[in-house]
Amino acid sequence: MSITRRNFARLGVTAAMGVAAPAVWRDARAQSAPIRVGASASLTGPLSSTKNSVIGYELWRDDVNAAGGLLGRKVELVIYDDQSLPANVPGIYSKLVDVDKVDFLFSPYGANLTAPVMPFAKQRDLFIVGILTLAANDGVKHDKFFQAAPWGPNGAEDWARGFFDLAQAQGIKKMAILAADTEFSKTAAAGGRRISEQFGMQVADYQIYPPTNRDFSAILRNIRASSAEAVFVCSYPADSTGIVRGVQEVGIGDQVRLFGGGMVGTQYASLLGNLGPALNGITSFHLYVPEPTLKFEGIDGFLTRYAPIAAQRQVDPLGFYIPPFCYAAGQLISSAIKATGTIDQAKVSQWLHSNTVDTIVGKITFNALGDWTQRRVLMCQFRNVQGNDVEQFRQAGKQVIVDPAALKSGELIPFAQARKT
């Protein structure tokens, strides 16, 4: 067929349409592609007891997708194993952003693993939700960071302030501080020293130990010799176990009326089952326990759904500590996207800075640093723990809330007395 001027013009239009169409298709695909949220999790390594965090993310994703997704798009998770190693974190988050093209980020678990990713998030201007990381944004001051945990403003000091409020109410004058040589523990210990001084308490002993230390007999004897009346402990799970066993074996002295405070691990079912009655009398931080004064809409249903998945995966059967806050981290993202009608990180961040979000762990309002405007860390005292059955910790009365006052489910009992009950 000969190509007339008319046919040539028609072919030209068709060709132009053929060139333009892929761009249109790309736009359409972008509007229907999943919204991707990326994170690393400690699936292996020393912090693998926190891998149940993934269940919290997955339940949030499933609930959002069952309700039609966000902006008509499904939510997809991209999660890599950081092996509990801070050195692995920068590479993982670079891959999430540059290769996987995620739209939002959750941080790794805790301060030690999150510290390496914060400068990257600030430099690249990325939205990131912190997963139980203490004071992560104090130095970086990134306006797109939001904390999922209730440490409150000035978390480096105030997250454990309840422990020192209890000490002050008990008339304690001498404080001992014991901490692992890690980012979280040293930050917490330094904050504890400052609060002690503010309250006029003498820091009679201040010890930083190697994170690999497991024999605490000499350290505990030094504390006992200092005549400290309270001991603020900033430890990770393995050393928390060693410290509790050490107290059981060598004692700490009858003058100690308050012991614990910042002991990571006392929230995990594996450690609770391992230590059992040896925990009695210890007062340590927690974020959720099944006490009658602590009820949030949706958390009972979450924990009911969590339990069979945890059993299948052989992870923490209780799930009180981390998973609900991972679910809440997702709720922060979905609430902001729904409210703004966009996944633009600047608009989503601006909305979160200006609004209160309802979550399964309560109402959350953020300050300029992305921390909760109100501290809601619990100080819970172990009482009447009998045997090593983990199921007993689903009952009220085993981890009694003694601070804050608004959520108290009982009064503090002096350490030595509580160990005898």
Helices and strands as residue ranges (DSSP letters): H 5-32, E 35-41, G 48-50, H 53-66, E 75-81, G 86-88, H 89-98, E 104-109, H 110-114, H 118-124, E 128-131, E 145-147, H 155-158, H 161-169, E 174-180, H 183-198, E 202-209, H 217-225, E 230-235, H 237-250, E 258-263, H 269-275, G 276-279, E 283-286, H 299-313, H 323-340, H 345-354, E 357-359, E 362-364, E 378-382, G 390-394, E 399-403, G 405-407, H 415-420
